[in-house]
Amino acid sequence: MSRYYTSDGEASSRRTASAPNRLTPRTTTQHPAAPRQAAPTLLQSPAALRQQYMSTISGYPPSSSQYTTSRPSAATQRPSTHNSKPSASSYTAVNASHKARTYSRKRILLVWFQNHDFSASALTKEVTEVAALFSDDLGFESPQSCLITESDTSPTNQLITALKAFTRACKDKKELLVVYYSGHGRVRPRGGLNLQGEGKAKDDEKVYWNRIQKEVLFKVDADFLVLLDCCYAEMGVKGLHRYRRDSIAACAKDRTTATPGERSFTECLLQAARQLLPHGGFTVQQLFDRIRVVAAEMWYDGAKRAETPIYKDQCGDETEHEIHFEMTSPPTSAPDSASAVATMQPAAGNRRRTSTRRDPSNDSDESSNDSEEDSEGDEEEDEENDPPQTTHGQAGASDTAWQQRRAQAQAAWKRMWDEGRTPEEAFEKLVATWQTSMHLSKQDADAQIRWLLAR
């Protein structure tokens, strides 16, 4: 029995050996729709993306032997940092999934040019703060410096000599070397990266960074991290080796970055590391993720240039560990509130009023002036022990009430620390809460919280 359609559209059936093909209706097979995969997040690692998407390709199932990197699997991905703050529990869980190596020595080399066209104070401040971060907080040895100067020796040879001396002291494979550079960067005509102190430097004033990596750094049997704060920095982070060769570049190979100052890559690096320090330790990947968050926050606050930094995971299949930074003495409890608050910038307008002293030239008796100044000094010391003044005069509360408020502030400080907040974030939250509950101005709430936490 075959079915065909007549010219008037009616269906007919006729017993025939074979109906013409043009009269045979087309049959379609309904295939179930394939499940749509979720778009990858920006913070997923390349290894996780490979394992997630290659598993859907027929004939290419991923196996455990194919991926020997130490990155966490898709099920144990690090927590997203979008609209969130790092918590102690989340970073503890992530750190446990990595194979962190214990280093016998940790050293850092700081590289910059003597002749440059940046702000001298800004560049010096950034280099000094980077040195303090690694030596004081991360337990590195005293930082070594390579200041490239004008001399008979070419800048490239100067840096090669400094790096050879820096790496020659490496006697154990379980050592960590960090190279930090701040300055200009330019793309070479045939590829690669030139380091230079000034934007319009001559050829004999430039450093061919890729050659230095190949001749010196890649021959060292140790782990090292390269931090490049310059334009086109991605051009200087290439190569695959069996030891950890990680790099964080300030921007992509075709982009420029901000000069030393409040919006620079180094400033993002410092802020990110300080936010992670209270948790005891962090990996390079976690540091990079936090740098991106800080850079995005700067852009949101009105930064003119907020280039996305680049992270290069330059390890081979034989590498099964990850560079891990640890604090010199990991904290087991919340940091001392008094020392933390003492380093924070007071709110605008929150300045103590000082009494106007008389001109000694108008007094005949100098001894009386000295006694008056001493008494004024004693009065100022007494004022420091009193609760801070508010815009409506002295805050009317007894000593018992202030003791209760102090206990509340200290308890809130510890609770916010347990939630994973940094000291700065905890202080800002306390000020905002105190301002609302006590019906105070921001300056008054700032002053009272400082006084309560510093007791």
C-alpha positions in Angstrom: 0.0 0.0 0.0 1.4 3.4 -1.0 0.1 6.8 -0.3 0.2 9.8 -2.6 -1.5 13.1 -3.0 -3.7 14.1 -5.9 -3.7 17.5 -7.6 -6.7 18.6 -5.5 -4.8 17.9 -2.3 -6.8 14.8 -1.3 -4.9 11.8 0.0 -5.3 8.6 -2.0 -3.9 5.1 -1.6 -3.2 2.6 -4.3 -1.8 -0.9 -4.4 1.2 -0.6 -6.7 4.7 -2.1 -6.7 6.4 1.2 -6.3 5.0 4.7 -6.1 6.9 7.6 -7.8 9.4 9.2 -5.5 8.0 12.6 -6.1 4.7 11.4 -4.7 6.2 9.7 -1.7 5.9 11.9 1.4 9.1 12.8 3.2 9.6 11.3 6.6 11.6 13.1 9.3 13.2 11.6 12.4 12.8 13.6 15.6 16.1 13.6 17.5 16.1 14.6 21.1 17.6 18.0 21.6 21.1 17.9 23.0 21.5 19.5 26.4 23.0 22.9 26.2 26.1 23.4 28.2 26.6 26.4 30.4 28.9 29.0 29.2 32.3 28.8 30.9 33.1 31.4 33.6 36.0 33.7 33.2 37.7 32.2 36.3 37.7 28.6 35.1 41.2 27.2 34.5 42.2 25.9 31.0 42.6 22.4 32.5 39.0 22.4 33.7 37.7 23.7 30.4 39.5 20.9 28.5 38.1 18.3 30.8 34.6 19.7 30.6 34.3 20.1 26.8 36.6 17.4 25.5 34.5 14.8 27.3 31.6 15.6 24.9 33.7 14.7 21.8 33.3 11.1 20.6 36.5 9.2 20.6 38.3 11.6 22.9 37.3 10.8 26.5 39.7 12.5 29.0 41.5 10.2 31.3 43.3 10.8 34.6 46.7 10.1 33.0 46.2 12.8 30.3 45.8 15.7 32.8 48.5 15.7 35.5 48.3 19.4 36.3 47.6 20.3 39.9 44.6 22.5 39.0 41.4 21.5 40.9 38.8 19.6 38.9 35.5 21.1 37.8 33.9 19.8 40.9 36.4 21.5 43.1 36.9 24.8 41.2 38.0 27.7 43.3 35.2 30.0 44.5 34.1 32.8 42.2 35.2 36.2 43.2 32.5 38.1 41.4 30.6 40.2 43.9 32.1 38.3 46.8 34.9 38.6 49.3 37.5 35.8 50.0 36.5 33.8 53.1 38.8 31.8 55.3 36.9 28.5 54.8 36.8 28.8 51.0 40.5 29.5 50.6 41.4 26.7 53.1 39.4 24.2 51.0 41.1 25.4 47.8 44.5 25.2 49.2 43.9 21.7 50.4 43.2 20.6 46.8 46.6 21.7 45.6 50.0 20.1 46.1 51.8 22.9 47.7 55.6 22.6 47.8 57.6 23.5 50.9 60.5 25.7 49.7 63.9 25.6 51.3 64.7 29.1 50.2 62.6 32.0 48.7 64.3 34.9 47.1 63.2 37.9 44.9 65.1 40.1 42.5 63.8 43.7 41.8 64.6 45.1 38.4 64.1 48.7 37.2 66.0 51.5 35.4 67.9 54.3 36.9 66.9 56.7 34.1 63.2 56.7 33.5 60.4 59.1 32.7 58.1 58.1 35.5 57.4 59.8 38.8 60.5 59.0 40.9 58.6 58.9 44.2 55.8 56.7 42.8 58.2 54.2 41.3 60.4 54.1 44.4 57.3 53.7 46.6 56.0 50.7 44.6 59.4 48.9 44.5 59.8 49.4 48.2 56.4 48.1 49.0 56.9 45.0 46.9 60.1 44.3 48.7 58.4 44.7 52.0 55.6 42.4 51.0 57.8 39.5 50.1 60.4 39.9 52.8 58.2 40.9 55.8 55.0 39.1 55.1 55.8 36.1 52.8 59.1 35.1 54.5 61.5 35.8 51.6 65.1 36.6 52.1 66.3 40.2 51.9 65.4 41.4 48.4 68.1 41.8 45.8 68.1 44.7 43.3 69.2 45.2 39.8 69.3 48.9 38.9 70.1 49.2 35.2 72.3 52.2 34.7 74.1 54.0 31.9 77.6 52.4 31.5 79.8 50.8 29.0 78.0 47.5 29.5 74.8 47.1 27.6 71.6 47.0 29.6 70.9 43.4 28.5 74.3 42.3 29.7 73.8 44.1 33.0 70.6 42.2 33.6 72.1 38.9 32.5 75.0 39.3 34.9 72.6 40.2 37.8 70.3 37.2 37.0 73.2 34.8 36.7 74.4 35.9 40.1 70.9 35.6 41.4 70.3 32.1 40.1 73.9 30.9 40.7 73.1 30.8 44.5 70.3 28.3 43.8 71.6 25.0 45.1 68.3 23.1 45.7 65.5 22.3 43.4 63.0 23.1 46.1 63.7 26.9 45.9 61.4 29.6 44.7 62.7 32.6 42.7 60.6 35.7 41.9 61.6 38.3 39.4 59.8 41.6 39.5 60.1 44.4 36.9 58.6 47.8 36.7 59.2 50.1 33.8 58.4 50.5 30.1 57.9 47.6 27.7 57.9 47.6 23.9 57.2 45.0 21.2 60.2 44.0 19.1 59.8 44.2 15.3 60.3 40.4 15.1 58.4 39.5 18.2 59.4 39.4 21.8 59.6 42.1 24.5 62.0 44.9 25.1 62.4 46.4 28.6 63.4 50.1 28.7 63.5 52.9 31.2 62.1 55.6 28.9 59.4 55.5 26.3 61.7 56.7 23.5 64.8 54.8 24.4 67.6 54.1 21.9 68.3 50.5 20.8 71.4 50.3 23.0 69.3 51.3 26.0 66.9 48.4 25.7 66.9 44.9 27.3 65.8 41.9 25.2 63.8 40.1 27.9 63.0 36.9 25.9 66.7 36.3 25.3 67.3 36.6 29.0 64.6 34.2 29.9 66.0 31.6 27.4 69.7 32.0 28.4 69.3 32.3 32.2 65.9 31.7 33.8 64.9 28.6 31.8 68.1 26.9 32.8 67.5 27.0 36.5 66.3 23.8 38.2 63.9 25.6 40.5 60.4 27.2 40.5 60.1 30.9 39.6 57.5 33.5 39.2 57.9 36.5 36.9 55.9 39.7 37.6 56.0 42.2 34.7 54.5 45.6 35.3 55.0 47.2 31.8 53.1 47.6 28.5 52.7 44.7 26.2 53.9 42.5 29.1 52.3 39.3 27.7 55.0 39.2 25.0 57.6 38.3 27.7 55.9 35.3 29.2 56.4 32.4 26.9 57.8 28.9 27.2 56.9 25.5 28.6 59.2 23.6 31.1 59.0 20.9 33.6 59.5 23.2 36.5 57.0 25.8 37.6 57.4 28.8 35.3 54.5 31.0 36.2 54.1 34.6 35.1 51.7 37.4 35.8 51.8 40.2 33.2 50.2 43.6 33.7 48.4 43.5 30.3 48.0 41.6 27.0 50.5 41.7 24.2 48.7 44.4 22.3 47.8 46.7 25.3 49.3 49.3 27.4 49.1 49.7 31.2 49.0 52.5 33.7 52.2 54.2 35.0 53.3 53.8 38.6 50.7 55.2 40.9 47.4 54.6 42.5 46.0 52.8 39.4 49.0 50.7 38.4 49.3 46.9 38.1 51.7 46.9 41.1 49.2 48.6 43.2 46.6 46.0 42.3 49.1 43.3 43.1 49.8 44.8 46.5 46.2 45.2 47.4 45.3 41.7 46.3 48.1 40.1 48.3 47.2 42.1 51.4 43.6 40.9 51.1 44.7 37.3 50.9 47.4 37.5 53.6 45.0 37.1 56.6 44.0 33.7 55.3 47.6 32.3 55.9 48.5 31.6 52.3 47.5 31.6 48.6 48.6 30.2 45.3 49.6 32.2 42.2 46.3 31.4 40.6 44.4 32.8 43.6 46.6 35.9 43.6 45.9 36.5 39.9 42.1 36.1 40.4 42.2 38.6 43.2 44.3 41.0 41.1 41.5 40.9 38.5 38.9 41.8 41.1 40.9 44.7 42.4 41.5 46.0 38.9 37.8 45.8 38.1 37.0 47.7 41.3 39.5 50.4 40.3 37.9 50.6 36.9 34.4 50.9 38.5 35.7 53.7 40.7 36.7 55.7 37.7 40.1 54.5 36.7 41.1 55.8 33.2 42.9 52.6 32.3 42.0 49.2 33.8 43.7 46.6 31.6 43.1 42.9 32.3 46.2 41.2 33.6 47.4 38.0 32.0 48.4 34.8 33.9 50.6 32.2 32.2 50.7 28.8 33.7 53.9 27.6 32.1 54.3 24.1 33.5 54.8 20.8 31.8 53.1 17.5 32.4 55.7 16.4 34.9 54.9 19.3 37.2 52.4 18.2 39.9 52.8 21.0 42.4 51.9 24.6 42.5 53.6 27.7 43.7 52.2 28.5 47.1 52.9 31.6 49.2 52.6 31.4 52.9 52.7 34.0 55.6 55.8 34.1 57.9 53.5 33.3 60.9 50.0 32.4 59.7 47.4 33.9 62.1 45.3 31.6 64.2 42.9 34.3 65.4 41.8 37.8 64.4 44.6 40.3 64.3 45.0 42.9 67.0 42.4 45.5 66.3 44.4 48.3 67.9 47.4 47.8 65.6 45.2 47.3 62.5 43.1 50.5 63.2 46.2 52.5 63.9 47.4 52.1 60.3 44.1 53.1 58.7 43.5 56.5 57.2 41.1 58.6 59.4 37.9 59.8 57.8 37.9 63.2 56.1 37.4 66.0 58.6 38.1 63.8 61.6 41.0 65.8 63.1 41.5 66.5 66.8 41.2 70.2 67.7 44.3 71.5 69.4 44.3 74.5 71.7 45.8 77.7 70.5 48.9 78.5 72.5 50.1 82.0 73.3 53.1 83.5 71.7 56.0 83.2 74.1 57.4 86.6 73.0 54.3 88.3 74.5 55.1 86.9 78.0 57.8 88.3 80.2 58.2 85.2 82.3 59.5 82.3 80.3 59.2 79.8 83.1 55.5 80.5 83.4 55.2 79.7 79.7 57.0 76.4 80.1 54.7 75.4 83.0 51.6 76.3 80.9 52.8 74.3 78.0 53.5 71.3 80.2 50.0 71.6 81.7 48.5 71.8 78.2 50.4 68.6 77.2 49.0 66.9 80.3 45.5 68.0 79.2 46.1 66.5 75.8 47.2 63.2 77.2 44.0 63.1 79.4 41.9 63.8 76.3 43.3 60.7 74.6 41.9 58.6 77.4 38.4 60.1 77.1 35.7 59.1 74.6 36.0 61.1 71.4 34.0 64.3 70.9 31.0 64.3 68.6 29.4 67.2 66.6 26.8 67.5 69.4 29.4 67.6 72.2 30.5 64.9 74.5 28.8 61.6 73.9 26.6 61.2 77.0 27.4 57.7 78.3 28.8 56.4 81.5 32.0 54.4 81.8 30.0 51.2 82.1 28.2 52.0 78.9 31.4 52.7 77.1 32.8 49.4 78.3 29.8 47.6 77.0 30.2 49.3 73.6 33.9 48.4 73.5 33.0 44.7 74.2 30.4 44.9 71.4 32.9 46.4 68.9 35.6 43.8 69.8 33.1 41.0 69.4 31.9 42.4 66.0 35.5 42.7 64.9 36.2 39.0 65.7 33.0 37.9 64.1 33.8 39.7 60.8 37.3 38.2 60.8 35.7 34.7 61.1 33.5 35.6 58.1 36.7 36.2 56.0 36.7 40.0 55.9 40.0 41.9 55.8 40.8 44.4 58.6 39.9 47.3 56.3 36.6 45.7 55.3 35.7 44.9 58.9 36.5 48.5 60.0 34.4 50.0 57.3 31.5 47.7 58.2 31.8 48.6 61.8 31.8 52.3 61.1 28.7 52.0 58.9 26.8 50.0 61.5 27.8 52.3 64.3 26.8 55.3 62.3 23.3 53.9 61.8 22.7 52.5 65.2 24.1 55.5 67.2 22.7 58.2 64.7 26.1 59.7 64.3 27.9 61.3 61.4 30.5 59.3 59.5 33.4 61.3 61.1 32.0 60.8 64.6 31.4 57.1 64.0 34.9 56.7 62.6 36.4 58.4 65.7 34.4 56.4 68.2 35.2 53.0 66.5 38.9 53.8 66.5 38.7 54.7 70.2 36.8 51.6 71.1 39.1 49.2 69.1 42.3 50.8 70.3 41.5 50.4 74.0 
